[in-house]
Amino acid sequence: MAQSGFELIMRDGVDPSTAPGKPPLPPRDYNRRVEDGLLIERNVEVPMRDGIRILVDIYRPADNPEGDLPIILGWSPYGKHGLSASLWPPAGVEEGWMSRFTAFEAPDPAFWCAAGYAVVFADPRGAWLSEGDLRHNGIGEAEDCYDCIEWLAQLEWTNGKIGMTGVSYLAAVQYLVASLKPPHLAALNPWEGFSDWYREFAYHGGIRETGFVPRGSDNLRFSLNRTEDTNANVQAHPLYDDYWRSKEIDLEAIDIPAFVVASWSDQGLHTRGTIEAFRCMSSKQKWLHVHGQKKWAHYYMPESRAKQRAFFDHFLKGVDNDMPEWPRVSFQTCEGAKKCVTHAEEEWPLKRTEYRRLHLNTSDMSMVSDAVEGAGSISYDPCDERGETVFTHQFEEDTEITGYLSLRLWVEAADAEDMDLFVALQKRDERNEPVGFHFYAFYENGPMALGWLRVSHRELDEERSTKWRPVHKHMREQLLKPGEIVPVDIEIWPSSALFRAGESLRLVVKGMDIYRDALPNLPFARHEDLRNCGQHIIHAGGDYDSYLQIPVIPPRS
């Protein structure tokens, strides 16, 4: 498939009936029946603009199927037949939060139909039994989603208003289709979805992600035709080029009401891009909530579903409720996985943020408020799992850190021309015991925040970088020369944490993934295609002022 400036790598699909871990694939034929108060239509054909037909399942309330219903659309390639009333136990989704009709990361038809909505799950082009070749996002999938929305809006029983909700893929596709402005798409509820394919999904700081990407690519291989081989395309495009530009999203073109939900816990996948989507949208009616919980549990918990319903009731049904009075920004500041407090604000990032520099001191491995006069250095073996360097700052007063973080390091590679740097921010209590945060969908022992950078990718995009966030171009490599000491600016993904007086912030720098206890089965990012050898040397103090920049929020009244 020829594209502008690159050849998209495709592969033959795998028999959709052979997918491991999925329930049996229903027959291709159309089917209509009533179950548990739901009128269900399976395999409804929806034509695309080029004549290809995709299949959708439609759920309506059986006691009022013709009732002028708004539609909630869930769009993903994971299989509309993959329904379950539960998720893996560590996810924290409690019994009763989902019905047996719920697709993966999707809205629950039993809940929404009881609230006077219809729910539609789509198998996109080329997925499962839908016709055509499967494309992984990009303008083609956005156009298909557009066509589906407009076709659904013409059904006799709908009020013509379509909303979208869901987690991860079901969130990210909303950015794409909303930027095309389908007339009947009335409201968005993206719940944790990345928006920058290169920086958030495939190459963290220019270091290729080797865990989630291949697994996610394999989840897209079930098709009667061909599917985009995302993992192969990622490997074929290590620098930012036309392939990645084909995945870009015009976030500023989104101008419809949006309730955007992110989490501090999805470091390495969705945290950065969800917040960025909110920040860049042009919508006059947009709201952001950022939590510190397990993502699936937070999506399905009753309190969250009540918020979703209030949002869609207002914009899809015209209900006069208090939803428009919500604070434009709300977020949880966490002291750890089990203790978070929600704050209400009116903008993001917070205008009153005080950006403070904690300077690295190699003489005692501390981070201090004043610049360090004497130059020093510390080294570690980047190829040894035990090799790392740790700097610590103990707070003398209660301190809230909320927003964007960054790290300036002066680095040198002994006997190497490149370096892969992995960064974690961690918390220790007043007894110097580790304090864990929620991490992805399962874990409670995670970091406060993460960052990454391949040193040859250190070139900044000066137009996009700000005083609070460095953004790298990733368009060329600048290899190191022997003995060369260079400054690098590392973006650390946003977070919000409260440190009490006597508690400590730890900065860990390593040459490989810092969180790796359960490899290779962790559901979060890992990186095994590394360039490290020899010794990594970090210089600090004097002419080599290495520092961590933190966003401090003044005490709240």
Buried (B, 14 or more C-beta within 10 A) or exposed (E): EEEEEBEBBBBEBBEBEEBEEBEEBBEBEEEEEEEEEBBBBBBBEBEBEEEBEBBBBBBBBBEEBEBEBBBBBBBBBBBBBBBEBBBEEBBBBEEEBBBEBBBBBBBBBBBBBBBBBBBBBBBBBBBBBBBBBBBBBBBBBBBBBBBBBBBBBEBEBBBBBBBBBBBBBBBBBBBBBBBBEBEBBBBBBBBBBBBBBBBBBBBBBBBBBBBBBBEBBBBBBBBBBBBBBBBBBBBBBBBBBEBBBBBBBBBEBBBBBBBBBBBBBBBBBBBBBBBBBBBBBEBEBBBBBBBBBBBBBBBBBEEBBEBBBBBBBBBBBEEEEEBEEBBBBBBBBBBBBEEBBEBEBEEBBBEEBEBBBBBBBBEEBBBBEEEBEEBBBBBBBBBEEEBBBBBBBBBEEEBBBBBBBBBBBBBBBEEBBBBBBBBBBBBBBEEEEEBBBBBBBBBBBBBBBBBBBBBBBBBBEEEEBEEBBBBBBBEEBEEBEEEEBBEBBBBBBBBBBBBEEBBBBBBBBBBBBBBBEEEEEBBBBBBBEBBBBBBBBBBBBEEBBBBBBBBBBEEEE
